[in-house]
Amino acid sequence: MLTELLVRASDSPTLARLVTRNTVSRRLAQRFIAGESVEDGLAAAAAAARVGRTATLDYVGEKVTDVAAAEEAAAVYHACLDGIDAGGLPAGISVKPSQMAVSTEPERCAELLADIAVAAKRIDAHVTIDMEDSEVTETTVGLVERMQAEGHANVGCAVQSYLHRNDDDVARLSAVGASVRLCKGAYAEPPHLAYQDQHEVDASYARASTFLLRHGTYPRFATHDERLIGIIRTEAARLGRGPEDFEFQMLYGVREELQAELVAAGYTVLVYIPFGDNWYAYFMRRLAERPANVAFFARALRGS
Ligand SMILES: Cc1cc2nc3c(=O)[nH]c(=O)nc-3n(C[C@H](O)[C@H](O)[C@H](O)COP(=O)(O)OP(=O)(O)OC[C@H]3O[C@@H](n4cnc5c(N)ncnc54)[C@H](O)[C@@H]3O)c2cc1C
């Protein structure tokens, strides 16, 4: 209930203004957001590399409706790729279709993503298309299928195990050779579209991870859930997949000790690094994922 409220609040422009101007929330957001500039994102990726982790940079922003704003966001991604190249960083990027105005300008969105994919390919970087709410699930899967068909092999897609359709999405994306990032899902979706019971979300995640280990192109397991990570490790060993055949992914500022343990055990661990000044919606989803985060945030606000 609280989770759903917070995820829905992530759409509120009034709350966005209040939270982003408040000094306490700005300070707390720093746990999850690497900073506001491209340089901040690159510095966090360099720091991750120093402790043996790879990275994907996310220029926070979503629900863009005009072409100019989408083009500006695309330019920031090109700057990221230039910085990744200049720094020799083991990093790629993550892009939200709605940040490229997918709903209002679908053709321009596809062009912007294709340009980004080409620039990324030049430096051997991977591009993951983030998965947003269910209004754009089909569009996003279709977009990645199209990009693969057009030869952009370095473009993969995130999928969400809470969706009833997840098994189909995983199969469709694997069939075209797209690398899949499997996550549980961070939006509030209704019961006719998504499992509401965590056990069912986890069972769906485990099922999809087995499918990806068997049939996927370099699966990317995005979770901080130790139980699921254990299941994936066991399943990978059973299917003869080594640590070089897949990776674990975690969010900047979350479960750093677990990240380190997995690196020490020989796994590739990628850190998802968000940066930019439009961090409100991202921050609210991170609060929603963990009740303790909300309690901490509420205490900090009361004390401010
Ligand atoms: C690399 C990466 C990329 C992602 N991309 C997308 C995407 O494209 N689309 C999408 O919908 N979702 C995305 N997500 C978010 C994902 O869907 C989940 O909402 C989020 O990862 C929490 O689920 P979990 O698997 O970690 O399991 P949970 O059961 O939620 O968490 C397991 C444990 O991890 C820790 N934890 C998890 N989240 C937090 C947090 N915010 N703060 C502190 N501790 C936490 C806690 O200890 C918790 O007990 C992404 C997640 C990751 C890691």
PDBQT file of the ligand as one rigid body, heavy atoms in Angstrom, charges set to zero:
ROOT
HETATM    1  C1  LIG A 401      20.686  -2.765 -12.133  1.00  0.00    +0.000 C 
HETATM    2  C2  LIG A 401      19.206  -2.599 -11.937  1.00  0.00    +0.000 A 
HETATM    3  C3  LIG A 401      18.449  -2.090 -12.978  1.00  0.00    +0.000 A 
HETATM    4  C4  LIG A 401      17.070  -1.960 -12.838  1.00  0.00    +0.000 A 
HETATM    5  N1  LIG A 401      16.314  -1.542 -13.905  1.00  0.00    +0.000 NA
HETATM    6  C5  LIG A 401      14.972  -1.521 -13.799  1.00  0.00    +0.000 A 
HETATM    7  C6  LIG A 401      14.135  -1.253 -14.928  1.00  0.00    +0.000 A 
HETATM    8  O1  LIG A 401      14.597  -1.023 -16.046  1.00  0.00    +0.000 OA
HETATM    9  N2  LIG A 401      12.786  -1.235 -14.725  1.00  0.00    +0.000 N 
HETATM   10  C7  LIG A 401      12.214  -1.512 -13.503  1.00  0.00    +0.000 A 
HETATM   11  O2  LIG A 401      10.991  -1.519 -13.389  1.00  0.00    +0.000 OA
HETATM   12  N3  LIG A 401      12.996  -1.753 -12.421  1.00  0.00    +0.000 NA
HETATM   13  C8  LIG A 401      14.340  -1.781 -12.536  1.00  0.00    +0.000 A 
HETATM   14  N4  LIG A 401      15.097  -2.075 -11.429  1.00  0.00    +0.000 N 
HETATM   15  C9  LIG A 401      14.489  -2.122 -10.087  1.00  0.00    +0.000 C 
HETATM   16  C10 LIG A 401      13.921  -3.504  -9.768  1.00  0.00    +0.000 C 
HETATM   17  O3  LIG A 401      12.806  -3.759 -10.586  1.00  0.00    +0.000 OA
HETATM   18  C11 LIG A 401      13.503  -3.612  -8.295  1.00  0.00    +0.000 C 
HETATM   19  O4  LIG A 401      12.524  -2.665  -8.008  1.00  0.00    +0.000 OA
HETATM   20  C12 LIG A 401      14.651  -3.431  -7.307  1.00  0.00    +0.000 C 
HETATM   21  O5  LIG A 401      15.835  -3.972  -7.782  1.00  0.00    +0.000 OA
HETATM   22  C13 LIG A 401      14.344  -4.118  -5.973  1.00  0.00    +0.000 C 
HETATM   23  O6  LIG A 401      14.158  -5.486  -6.179  1.00  0.00    +0.000 OA
HETATM   24  P1  LIG A 401      15.222  -6.617  -5.723  1.00  0.00    +0.000 P 
HETATM   25  O7  LIG A 401      15.293  -7.602  -6.821  1.00  0.00    +0.000 OA
HETATM   26  O8  LIG A 401      16.500  -6.009  -5.313  1.00  0.00    +0.000 OA
HETATM   27  O9  LIG A 401      14.511  -7.389  -4.551  1.00  0.00    +0.000 OA
HETATM   28  P2  LIG A 401      13.878  -6.894  -3.184  1.00  0.00    +0.000 P 
HETATM   29  O10 LIG A 401      13.198  -8.091  -2.618  1.00  0.00    +0.000 OA
HETATM   30  O11 LIG A 401      13.061  -5.663  -3.371  1.00  0.00    +0.000 OA
HETATM   31  O12 LIG A 401      15.130  -6.508  -2.321  1.00  0.00    +0.000 OA
HETATM   32  C14 LIG A 401      16.020  -7.467  -1.791  1.00  0.00    +0.000 C 
HETATM   33  C15 LIG A 401      16.907  -6.764  -0.771  1.00  0.00    +0.000 C 
HETATM   34  O13 LIG A 401      17.708  -5.796  -1.429  1.00  0.00    +0.000 OA
HETATM   35  C16 LIG A 401      17.813  -4.602  -0.680  1.00  0.00    +0.000 C 
HETATM   36  N5  LIG A 401      17.183  -3.489  -1.418  1.00  0.00    +0.000 N 
HETATM   37  C17 LIG A 401      16.434  -3.570  -2.538  1.00  0.00    +0.000 A 
HETATM   38  N6  LIG A 401      16.058  -2.343  -2.960  1.00  0.00    +0.000 NA
HETATM   39  C18 LIG A 401      16.593  -1.471  -2.082  1.00  0.00    +0.000 A 
HETATM   40  C19 LIG A 401      16.585  -0.054  -1.960  1.00  0.00    +0.000 A 
HETATM   41  N7  LIG A 401      15.945   0.716  -2.846  1.00  0.00    +0.000 N 
HETATM   42  N8  LIG A 401      17.238   0.515  -0.925  1.00  0.00    +0.000 NA
HETATM   43  C20 LIG A 401      17.898  -0.247  -0.031  1.00  0.00    +0.000 A 
HETATM   44  N9  LIG A 401      17.953  -1.594  -0.087  1.00  0.00    +0.000 NA
HETATM   45  C21 LIG A 401      17.314  -2.196  -1.094  1.00  0.00    +0.000 A 
HETATM   46  C22 LIG A 401      17.129  -4.874   0.610  1.00  0.00    +0.000 C 
HETATM   47  O14 LIG A 401      18.086  -5.379   1.515  1.00  0.00    +0.000 OA
HETATM   48  C23 LIG A 401      16.124  -5.954   0.268  1.00  0.00    +0.000 C 
HETATM   49  O15 LIG A 401      15.756  -6.742   1.348  1.00  0.00    +0.000 OA
HETATM   50  C24 LIG A 401      16.471  -2.272 -11.579  1.00  0.00    +0.000 A 
HETATM   51  C25 LIG A 401      17.239  -2.795 -10.563  1.00  0.00    +0.000 A 
HETATM   52  C26 LIG A 401      18.583  -2.979 -10.719  1.00  0.00    +0.000 A 
HETATM   53  C27 LIG A 401      19.359  -3.594  -9.613  1.00  0.00    +0.000 C 
ENDROOT
TORSDOF 0
